[in-house]
Amino acid sequence: METYELDGWGVLGDRTRRTIFERIAERAQTVGELAATMPVSRPAVSQHVKVLKDAGLVVDQPVGNRRIYRVDPEGLAAFRAQLDSFWTKTLAVYKQSADQDDTGET
């Protein structure tokens, strides 16, 4: 059976997880702070944050008995590079297809 690593593509496909990531991107926060503004339980937020961390999109810093989560600049840069590569290739293929349609070639 083939296994897949967690990556930004799949991880951010979940709406709740994407919202949590967006809120962490706005400012570093604890799970409790995130849960206070979300329609899901604190344990659910904690699980979503763990997935974001496992995918390399967030890191945590212990402060007393809490952990503060923030965006991992290196992980975000790697994901951005993947997105840029995907769209560069996709748009090039689209342009090639459009150019062929303009000339009547198939």
C-alpha positions, 0 to 999 in steps of 0.5 A: 500500500502506498502512503502519502506524506502530509503536505499543504495541498491536502492539509489546507483542503479542509475548511476548518484547518484552513481557517485555523491556519489563516488565524495563526497566520494573522498572529501566533496563538494557543489552541485555547485562543483558537478554540474560543473563536471556532465552532469546534471543540478545543480537542478538535482544534488541537488535532487540526493544529497537530496536522498543520504542524506535521505538514510543516506549516506551523511550529510551536513554542512552549511558554509555561504550560501552553504552546503558542503556534505560529506559521513556519516560514520555511514550511510555508516557503516550500509550499509556496514553491510547490504552488508556483511550480504547479501554476507555472506548468498548468498555465504553460499547458493551457497557453499551449492548448489555446495557441493550438486552438487559435491556429486550428492545430490539434 
